[in-house]
Amino acid sequence: MIGSLLKQVTAGAAVVPGEIKSAFGESKKGGGQGLRLADMAKLLIKTVSPIERVYICIDALDELLPHDRSEFLRALRQIIQAAPNARLFLTARYHISAELDEHLAREAYIIHIVPNQGDIARYVSHKMDNDGARDPNLMTENLKNDIMETMLEKTSGM
């Protein structure tokens, strides 16, 4: 993911810095595996440092495997510590909040957003009613209740 961020930042540049080209070129010589995470993070820091403000947005961070997520969060912490112009916007489910606190608490403001059960219930009910209006035989009342119960259960577990 850090490599993807580096690619996105350099894609917006008029010219890809020579250091990045040579680093990727060197890593491929002799059947290399490519750049390591730490090397890509350093290149990203050098690339974003001269930019006035950089926003790094990552959605669904909780979907990364725990080991990968931990390494990724360490790299993000390194980036925002070394490049004070970089800002993070991360979304994740509540169950990894302790991990986010561990890696980013000193460098970030963490806002916990809790889903509103009433809003979810109204939205799902409205969608099911609209589907039922198109085809009344689409689902039974029991199926609607099961869907509603499951949706509310899943969102309340954060």
N, C-alpha and C positions, 0 to 999 in steps of 0.2 A: 504494500500500500504506500509506503514511503516512496518507492520508485515511481508509482503512479502519480503521486503529488509532485515529485520532481519533474516528471514529464509534463504535467499540466502547467507548472510554473514556467518551464522553459519554452513551452509551446506558445506562450504569450509574449516571449521575448523576440526582439527583432533578429537577434543572432544568438545561437546557443553558445554559451561560454566554452572556450577551448578546453578548460580544465575538465568540464563534464565529458566532452567528446573523448579526450585522452584517457580519462579514468575508465570509461566504459570500454574503450578500445583495448587498454592494457588488461582489463579483467577478462577479456575474451581470448587473449593470446594463450597459446599452449593448452587449449581445451579447458580454460577456466570456467567456473560456474557463474560468473557475473559478479557484480558488486555485492558486498555484504551489507547488512542493514546499517551498521555503524558508519560505513563509508557513504552510503546514500544519504543518511541523515546529515553528515558533514557537508556534503554537496548541496543539499537542500538549504541548510543554514547559510552557506555562502551565496546561494542564488537569491534567497529572500531578504537577506540583510540590507542590501541597498534600496529595496523597495520601501516606500513610505509606510504602507500598511498592507498586511497579507492576512487573509482570512482562510483558515483551513477548516473545512466542514466535513465531518464524517458522520454518516447516518448508520444506525443499527450496530453500534460498536459491540453490543452484547452477542452478536452473531459470530464474532471471531472465536476460534478455539481458545481456551484459557491460556495456553502457553504462548500462542501467537499474540493474543491480546496484551499480555503482560509485556512482551518485548516491544510491541507497538507503542504502548503507553509510555514505556521508558524512553523510546525514541522521540515521542511527542514532547515529553518533559524536557529532554535535552534540547530540542528545537526551540521551544518557547523560552527556555532559560538563556540560550545563546542569541536568540533573535527576538528582542523585546517588542519589535514591531509586528510579530506574528500573533494572531488571535485564533483560538480554537473554538469551534462550535461542534459539540459532540452530542449525539442522541444515543440513548441506550435504555434498556429496561432497568427497573429499580434493583434487581437482584445483583447487579455488579457495582452498586454504588460504593460499597466498601473498597473495592479495587480501584475505583476512580479516585476516591479520597486518598488512598495509599499513594498513588502515583502522581496525582495532580493537585491535591488539596492546597499546597502552598502557592501554586502557580495559577489557580483557577477559582472562579466563582461557580459553584455548583448549585443549580436550581432544580429542585425535584418537582416534577409536574405529575399530579395524580389525576387519573382519568375520572371524569364525572359519570357515575353509574346512570344517573337519570338521563343525561345526554345520550349515552350509548344506547340505552333501552329505547328511547324515542326514535333514534336514527335507525336502529335495526328493525324496529316495529314498522316504521314508515316504509323502509325498503321492502319488507316482506308483504306489506299491504299492497304496495304498487305491483309487485310480482303477482300477487293473488288477483288483482284487478285485471291483469292481462290474461291470466289463465287460472280460473278458480280451482281447477283440479291439480294445480302444480304441487301443492303440499297440504297435508292435513293439519288440523289444529294442534295435534300432539307433536308433529314435527316442528311447527312454529315455536311451541313452548320449549322443546328440547334445544332448538337453536338459540333462543333467547337465554335460557338457563346457562348453556355452555358459554355463550359470549360474555355474560356477566360474571361468571365464575373465572374465566380466563383473565378478564381485565381487573378483577378485584385482587387477584394474586400478585399483581405487579411483577 
